[in-house]
């Protein structure tokens, strides 16, 4: 009886080991995919951070005077408003641009 129980436990351990090895391989595939995606995204993030660091009050003043901003300005400000969880409108963007702490908030935003 003890041998039979030991054999059953051994079978269970082998089955668990096989399942765990399969899950480990699947997890590694997911991790590798995520790492590749991250490697693709990092240059864009680094470029965005670099561009953000170059912004100054003069650039903010230049943008906020637009009655109807160019499309790329609008897209950028819509993205900023979305990330800040604000309505993605030019009206809201202008309100934020008028905030004296806006530049500081976007430069220190948790990336």
C-alpha positions in Angstrom: 0.0 0.0 0.0 2.8 2.4 0.8 4.5 1.6 -2.5 1.3 2.3 -4.4 0.8 5.6 -2.6 4.4 6.5 -3.3 4.0 5.6 -7.0 0.9 7.8 -7.2 2.7 10.7 -5.5 5.6 10.2 -7.9 3.2 10.3 -10.9 1.6 13.5 -9.5 4.9 15.1 -9.0 6.0 14.2 -12.6 2.7 15.6 -13.9 3.1 18.8 -11.9 6.7 19.2 -13.1 5.6 18.8 -16.7 2.8 21.3 -16.2 5.1 23.8 -14.5 7.8 23.4 -17.2 5.2 24.1 -19.9 3.9 27.2 -17.9 7.4 28.4 -17.5 8.1 28.2 -21.2 4.8 30.0 -22.0 5.6 32.7 -19.4 9.1 33.1 -20.9 7.6 33.6 -24.4 5.3 36.3 -23.0 8.2 38.0 -21.1 10.3 37.9 -24.3 7.5 39.5 -26.3 7.1 42.2 -23.6 10.8 42.9 -23.6 10.8 43.3 -27.4 7.8 45.7 -27.2 9.6 47.7 -24.5 12.8 47.8 -26.5 10.8 49.3 -29.5 9.0 51.8 -27.3 11.9 53.1 -25.2 13.5 55.2 -28.0 10.2 57.0 -28.5 9.8 57.6 -24.7 13.4 58.8 -24.5 12.9 61.2 -27.4 9.7 62.5 -25.8 11.4 63.0 -22.5 14.2 64.9 -24.3 11.7 67.1 -26.1 9.9 67.7 -22.9 13.0 68.8 -21.2 13.6 71.4 -23.9 10.2 73.0 -23.4 10.2 76.4 -21.7 7.8 79.2 -20.8 8.3 80.8 -24.2 7.2 77.6 -26.0 4.1 77.4 -23.8 3.2 81.0 -24.5 3.6 80.4 -28.2 1.2 77.5 -28.1 -1.5 79.0 -26.0 -2.1 82.0 -28.2 -3.5 79.8 -31.0 -7.2 80.3 -31.6 -7.2 77.2 -33.7 -4.0 75.2 -33.2 -2.3 73.3 -36.0 -3.3 69.6 -36.1 -0.1 68.3 -34.6 -0.3 70.8 -31.7 -4.0 69.7 -31.1 -3.0 66.0 -31.2 -0.2 66.6 -28.7 -2.4 68.6 -26.4 -5.2 66.1 -26.6 -2.7 63.3 -25.6 -1.5 65.5 -22.7 -5.0 66.2 -21.6 -5.9 62.5 -21.8 -2.9 61.5 -19.7 -3.7 64.2 -17.2 -7.3 62.8 -17.1 -8.8 66.1 -18.3 -11.2 66.6 -21.2 -9.3 66.4 -24.5 -10.4 69.7 -25.8 -8.5 72.8 -26.9 -10.5 74.8 -24.4 -9.2 72.6 -21.5 -5.7 72.6 -23.0 -5.7 76.4 -22.9 -6.8 76.4 -19.3 -3.9 74.0 -18.4 -1.4 76.0 -20.5 -2.4 79.1 -18.5 -1.6 77.4 -15.2 1.8 78.6 -14.0 2.6 75.1 -12.8 1.8 73.4 -16.1 5.3 73.1 -17.3 6.5 71.8 -14.0 3.6 69.3 -13.8 4.3 67.8 -17.2 8.1 67.7 -16.7 7.6 65.9 -13.3 4.7 63.6 -14.5 5.3 60.0 -13.5 6.3 58.3 -16.6 
